[in-house]
Amino acid sequence: MSISVIEQAKIQAQVLVPLVKALQTELGEVRANALVRKALGDLYRGFGEEFWKAKNGTDLGEAVSSAFQTYARDDALAYDVVEQTADVFAFDVKRCAYAEFYKALGEPELGFLLICTADFATAEGFGSDVKLTRTQTIMQGADHCNFRYRRDAGGS
C-alpha cells in the first residue's frame, strides 16, 4: 500500500518548512514565496494532468472527485459535495488534517503556501477551460474551504 498524501505532507514538512523559512530570510518573503509557488505549481499541475488523463479527460466532476478522494485518504479531509456534474464539482471541506497539522506546527501561513496554493495549479492540470474558485480556507481561519471547480461551456 502506498503512503497517503497526508502522511507525505507531514514528512515533506520536516524539510520544506525550514527550507522555505531560510529562503524567506535570504530572499525576502514575497520573492521566496513566489519561487516556492512556481516550483510546486509545476509539480501539482502535473498531478492534475495525471488525474485528468486517468479519467479520460471527459468528466470534470469524476476527475476532481477522484483527486480529492486521494487527498482525503486516511481521514485527511471531511467534505460535503454541493454539486457534481460532467462540468462542475463543488464541495465544502469541513475538516482538514493538513490545516490541523500546520496549525499544530505553528505555521499555518506556510501550510497555506505549501498545501492550499497547490489546489489552483492542480486545477490548471485539468485543462485551460477548467477554473477553480475558492474564497476561504480552514488553513487561513475559516470554518470551511469552499471549492468550486467549473469547466467553461463548450470546453473539452
C-alpha positions in Angstrom: 0.0 0.0 0.0 1.3 3.5 -0.9 1.7 6.2 1.7 -1.2 8.6 1.9 -0.9 12.2 0.8 -1.4 13.5 4.4 1.5 11.3 5.5 3.6 12.5 2.6 2.8 16.1 3.5 3.9 15.6 7.1 7.2 14.0 6.0 7.8 16.7 3.4 7.1 19.4 6.0 10.2 18.3 8.0 12.3 19.5 5.1 10.1 22.1 3.4 9.3 24.3 6.5 12.9 25.0 7.4 13.9 25.4 3.7 11.1 27.9 3.0 12.0 29.8 6.2 15.6 30.0 5.1 14.6 31.2 1.6 12.4 33.8 3.1 15.2 35.1 5.3 17.6 35.2 2.4 15.4 36.4 -0.4 12.5 38.1 1.4 9.1 36.6 2.0 7.5 37.8 -1.3 10.3 36.6 -3.6 10.8 33.3 -1.7 7.0 32.5 -1.7 6.8 33.2 -5.4 9.7 30.8 -6.1 8.1 28.1 -3.9 4.7 28.6 -5.6 6.3 28.3 -9.1 8.3 25.2 -8.2 5.4 23.4 -6.5 2.9 24.7 -9.1 4.7 22.8 -11.9 4.6 19.6 -9.8 0.9 19.9 -8.9 -0.1 20.9 -12.4 1.4 17.6 -13.5 -0.7 15.8 -10.8 -3.9 17.4 -12.2 -2.9 16.3 -15.7 -2.4 12.7 -14.5 -5.9 12.7 -12.8 -7.5 14.1 -15.9 -5.8 11.5 -18.2 -6.7 8.7 -15.8 -10.4 9.7 -16.1 -10.1 10.0 -19.9 -10.5 13.8 -19.8 -14.2 14.0 -20.2 -16.0 14.2 -16.8 -14.7 17.0 -14.6 -16.8 16.0 -11.6 -15.5 12.5 -11.7 -11.9 13.6 -12.2 -11.9 16.1 -9.3 -13.9 13.7 -7.1 -11.2 11.1 -7.7 -8.4 13.5 -6.9 -10.0 14.6 -3.7 -10.6 11.0 -2.6 -6.8 10.6 -2.9 -6.1 13.7 -0.9 -8.8 12.7 1.7 -7.4 9.2 2.3 -6.6 8.3 5.9 -9.4 10.6 7.1 -7.4 13.7 6.0 -10.4 15.6 4.7 -14.1 15.6 5.6 -16.2 17.3 2.9 -19.7 17.7 1.6 -20.4 17.6 -2.2 -22.6 20.6 -3.1 -22.8 19.8 -6.9 -21.3 17.2 -9.2 -21.9 17.1 -13.0 -19.6 16.5 -16.0 -18.7 20.2 -15.9 -18.9 21.1 -12.2 -17.5 19.7 -8.9 -18.4 21.9 -6.0 -17.7 20.9 -2.4 -17.1 22.3 1.1 -14.2 20.9 3.2 -15.5 20.8 6.8 -12.4 19.3 8.4 -8.8 19.4 7.2 -6.0 17.4 8.7 -3.5 19.3 6.6 -4.6 22.5 8.4 -4.7 20.8 11.8 -1.1 19.7 11.2 0.3 23.0 10.1 -1.6 24.9 12.9 -0.1 22.4 15.4 3.4 23.3 14.0 2.5 27.0 14.5 2.9 27.5 10.7 -0.5 28.0 9.1 0.9 30.6 6.7 3.4 28.0 5.4 0.7 25.4 5.3 -1.3 27.7 3.0 1.7 28.3 0.8 2.8 24.6 0.6 -0.7 22.9 0.6 -3.5 25.2 -0.3 -2.0 27.1 -3.2 -1.3 23.8 -4.9 -5.1 23.4 -5.5 -5.0 26.1 -8.2 -2.1 24.5 -10.0 -3.7 21.1 -9.9 -6.9 22.7 -11.4 -4.8 24.1 -14.2 -3.7 20.5 -15.0 -7.3 19.6 -15.7 -7.2 21.9 -18.7 -7.3 25.6 -19.6 -11.1 25.6 -19.7 -11.3 24.5 -16.0 -11.5 27.2 -13.3 -11.3 26.8 -9.6 -12.8 29.4 -7.3 -12.2 29.3 -3.6 -12.7 32.3 -1.4 -11.8 30.9 2.0 -9.8 28.1 3.7 -9.6 26.4 7.0 -5.9 27.0 6.9 -6.5 30.7 7.0 -9.0 30.5 9.8 -12.4 30.0 8.0 -14.8 27.3 9.3 -14.6 25.6 5.9 -13.0 25.7 2.5 -15.3 26.3 -0.4 -14.0 24.7 -3.6 -15.9 25.4 -6.9 -14.5 23.7 -10.0 -16.2 24.6 -13.2 -15.5 23.8 -16.9 -16.4 26.6 -19.3 -19.3 25.8 -21.6 -18.1 24.2 -24.8 -14.8 23.2 -23.2 -13.2 19.8 -23.7 
